[in-house]
């Protein structure tokens, strides 16, 4: 089950509220223009599965999601600390807050990842787990964290044209807690 903690940017260690029910998460995020919902998935994938395995397992579900969201570029995030590091893998680094020129959509498939959204003076930190679907509007400051011991499979959708993602220049991500495994 996904969880959302809401922090004032001045108090990264102490959340104003912590939510665990999908309806509460959805209404809290909707109030700041972010869509959250659970998308029941029939197929199962494991964190660390290959990109080809994940894309094949999702099949028509992924194609329908692409059509519905008008986002056609899919990036697979799949890592499992039991099989990490593999040759060529980069070490998991501390997250950096970024801005994307276009909308993005995250679908969590297995394990968990921490998607933090910086909206006005608040940070909405979502620990996304299987079936969590969250839309990140263009220009939303955010960061994604897999933690020190990564175990996550997710898909990030964006527009067909390359979405420029650039650091925001704010070091806020470093002051917030990282995902704990």
URQUIZI-V32432 format. One record per backbone hydrogen bond with DSSP energy under -1.0 kcal/mol. CO is the residue of the C=O (numbers start at 1). NH is the residue of the N-H. E is the energy in kcal/mol with one decimal. If there is no record, write none. Layout:
BEGIN
co=CO nh=NH e=E
co=CO nh=NH e=E
END
This chain:
BEGIN
co=3 nh=127 e=-3.0
co=4 nh=19 e=-3.5
co=5 nh=125 e=-3.0
co=6 nh=16 e=-3.5
co=6 nh=17 e=-1.2
co=7 nh=123 e=-2.7
co=8 nh=11 e=-2.4
co=17 nh=6 e=-2.7
co=19 nh=4 e=-2.6
co=21 nh=25 e=-2.5
co=22 nh=26 e=-2.8
co=23 nh=27 e=-2.3
co=24 nh=28 e=-2.2
co=25 nh=29 e=-2.4
co=26 nh=30 e=-2.4
co=27 nh=31 e=-1.4
co=29 nh=32 e=-1.5
co=29 nh=34 e=-2.4
co=30 nh=33 e=-1.8
co=35 nh=135 e=-2.6
co=37 nh=133 e=-2.6
co=46 nh=49 e=-2.1
co=50 nh=54 e=-2.2
co=51 nh=55 e=-2.7
co=52 nh=56 e=-2.3
co=53 nh=57 e=-2.2
co=54 nh=58 e=-1.9
co=55 nh=59 e=-1.9
co=58 nh=61 e=-1.7
co=59 nh=63 e=-1.8
co=60 nh=64 e=-2.8
co=61 nh=65 e=-2.1
co=62 nh=66 e=-2.4
co=63 nh=67 e=-2.2
co=64 nh=68 e=-2.9
co=65 nh=69 e=-2.1
co=66 nh=70 e=-1.2
co=66 nh=71 e=-1.5
co=73 nh=158 e=-2.1
co=75 nh=156 e=-2.7
co=77 nh=154 e=-2.8
co=79 nh=152 e=-2.6
co=80 nh=83 e=-2.0
co=81 nh=84 e=-1.1
co=86 nh=89 e=-2.6
co=97 nh=168 e=-2.1
co=98 nh=142 e=-2.3
co=99 nh=166 e=-2.4
co=100 nh=139 e=-2.8
co=104 nh=136 e=-3.6
co=105 nh=157 e=-3.1
co=106 nh=134 e=-2.4
co=107 nh=155 e=-2.4
co=108 nh=131 e=-2.2
co=110 nh=153 e=-2.3
co=113 nh=128 e=-2.5
co=114 nh=145 e=-2.9
co=115 nh=126 e=-2.9
co=116 nh=143 e=-2.1
co=117 nh=124 e=-2.9
co=119 nh=122 e=-2.3
co=121 nh=9 e=-3.1
co=122 nh=119 e=-2.3
co=123 nh=7 e=-2.7
co=124 nh=117 e=-2.2
co=125 nh=5 e=-2.3
co=126 nh=115 e=-2.8
co=126 nh=128 e=-1.1
co=127 nh=3 e=-1.6
co=128 nh=113 e=-1.5
co=129 nh=132 e=-2.3
co=131 nh=39 e=-3.1
co=132 nh=108 e=-2.7
co=133 nh=37 e=-2.3
co=134 nh=106 e=-2.8
co=136 nh=104 e=-2.5
co=137 nh=140 e=-1.8
co=141 nh=118 e=-3.2
co=142 nh=98 e=-3.3
co=143 nh=116 e=-2.9
co=145 nh=114 e=-2.9
co=150 nh=81 e=-2.6
co=151 nh=112 e=-2.4
co=152 nh=79 e=-2.7
co=153 nh=109 e=-3.2
co=153 nh=110 e=-1.8
co=154 nh=77 e=-3.1
co=155 nh=107 e=-2.6
co=156 nh=75 e=-2.4
co=157 nh=105 e=-2.0
co=158 nh=73 e=-2.8
co=164 nh=101 e=-2.3
co=166 nh=99 e=-2.6
co=171 nh=174 e=-1.2
co=172 nh=175 e=-1.6
co=173 nh=176 e=-1.0
END
